[in-house]
Amino acid sequence: MSKVCLITGGARGIGRAIAIELAKNGYDVVINYLTSEKEALELQNILNMEYHVSSLAIRADIADEKAVDAMVDEIEAKLGSVDILINNAAIDLANLFHLKKAEDFRRTLDVNVVGAFNCAKRVYHAMLEKEYGRIINIGSTNGINTYYPMCLDYDASKAALISLTHNLAFELAPYVNVNCIVPGFIGTEKELEGYDDEFLRSEVEKIMVKRYGKPEEVAYLVRFLLSDEANFINNAIIRIDGGQYGSN
């Protein structure tokens, strides 16, 4: 029986790449989205038709505990309980410090941290009952020591996600492995939009391999962490950043 994987923010970018990679390897995939309905439905069709796995696209604001409950209820009714949770959904409301608002800071924390908590809280019971589960949080080198004051709220949320990873690993051991993948500059459309060429060139110079990462490269790491070969990897914070200066 195929394992069921829930990917939050799964319609675009890194989430989309993870969904495709896992479907290629026989996982049933649930694509959670909030605003990217067109992309989510198109991806669901690709997974069903090209990879012949079961796939759902479900709209839910993961910052809303009741919405998460309803989403997981639907998954359980249609596919069975969630075996794997990829907490990938995130927002970044970048702005100059003096223009930032507390409400934007709270929304960033609600989605990026509370959302991950809500999803883990809803699925962990079934994982413990089956004595199997995997939770992978998608963090950022911004949560370690790569600093951009324009996105200090995003950076704080990713640091908090690392702390959440450690605490969940302790709480859910020995049956649920909880790890955090920490990407550097990944060249998704969302990551590249809004920046001028000079800034992008300067960012590449901070990366030892002199290029952006690819969403598929993050997906390959996710796939490995879900494999039997990675069963002894738990409570780990794993950078995937091309050797980004300053994030070690």
C-alpha positions, 0 to 999 in steps of 0.5 A, spaced: 500 500 500 502 506 498 504 511 503 500 518 503 504 524 503 501 531 505 505 537 502 503 544 504 504 549 499 505 544 494 502 547 488 509 551 486 516 551 487 519 547 491 513 544 493 511 542 486 518 539 485 517 535 491 510 532 489 513 530 482 519 526 485 515 523 490 509 521 485 515 518 481 517 514 486 510 511 488 507 515 493 500 518 494 500 525 494 496 531 497 497 538 494 495 543 499 494 550 497 491 557 499 491 561 493 494 557 487 488 553 485 490 553 478 497 550 479 494 545 484 489 542 479 494 542 474 499 538 478 494 533 481 492 532 474 499 530 472 500 526 478 494 522 476 495 521 469 503 521 468 505 517 474 498 513 476 498 515 483 492 517 487 493 525 488 488 530 491 489 538 491 486 541 497 485 548 499 486 550 506 489 556 510 494 552 515 494 557 520 487 556 521 487 549 526 479 548 523 481 548 516 487 543 517 482 539 521 478 539 515 483 538 510 486 532 514 479 529 515 478 529 507 485 526 506 483 520 511 476 519 508 479 518 501 486 516 501 487 514 509 491 517 514 497 521 513 504 517 513 509 523 511 508 530 512 512 536 508 511 542 512 513 547 506 508 552 506 511 559 507 510 566 506 515 572 506 512 579 506 519 583 505 519 590 506 523 596 509 524 595 517 520 602 518 514 600 514 513 593 517 507 592 521 506 587 527 500 584 523 504 582 517 509 579 522 504 575 526 501 573 519 508 570 517 509 566 524 502 564 523 503 561 516 510 559 517 511 556 524 503 555 527 501 552 520 507 547 521 505 546 528 497 545 526 499 540 521 504 536 525 499 536 531 493 533 527 497 527 523 501 525 529 496 520 532 495 516 526 503 516 525 504 513 532 498 508 532 502 505 526 509 506 529 511 509 523 511 517 520 516 522 517 515 529 518 520 534 514 520 541 515 523 546 509 527 551 513 531 556 510 539 558 511 535 565 513 533 561 519 541 560 521 545 566 520 544 569 513 541 575 515 536 580 511 533 585 515 527 586 510 525 579 511 527 579 519 520 576 520 521 571 515 528 569 518 525 569 525 519 564 523 525 559 520 529 559 526 523 558 530 521 552 525 528 549 526 527 549 534 520 546 532 523 540 529 528 539 535 522 539 540 517 534 535 523 529 534 524 529 542 516 528 543 515 523 537 520 518 538 522 513 537 516 512 531 516 518 527 523 521 524 523 529 524 528 533 520 529 540 517 531 541 510 535 548 510 535 550 503 539 556 501 538 560 494 533 556 490 532 559 483 524 558 483 520 563 480 518 566 487 525 566 489 527 570 483 522 575 482 522 582 484 530 582 484 535 586 479 540 583 476 546 586 480 543 583 486 542 576 483 549 576 481 551 578 488 548 573 491 551 567 486 558 570 488 556 568 496 555 560 493 561 556 492 558 552 486 556 559 483 549 558 481 542 557 484 540 551 487 534 547 483 527 545 486 529 538 484 535 538 488 531 539 494 526 534 492 531 529 491 534 530 498 526 529 501 526 523 497 532 520 500 530 522 507 524 518 506 527 512 504 529 506 508 537 508 507 535 514 511 532 511 517 537 513 522 537 520 520 533 524 526 532 531 529 537 533 523 538 540 520 541 539 513 543 545 509 542 544 502 545 551 499 551 549 495 556 551 500 553 558 501 558 563 505 556 565 512 550 559 513 555 554 516 
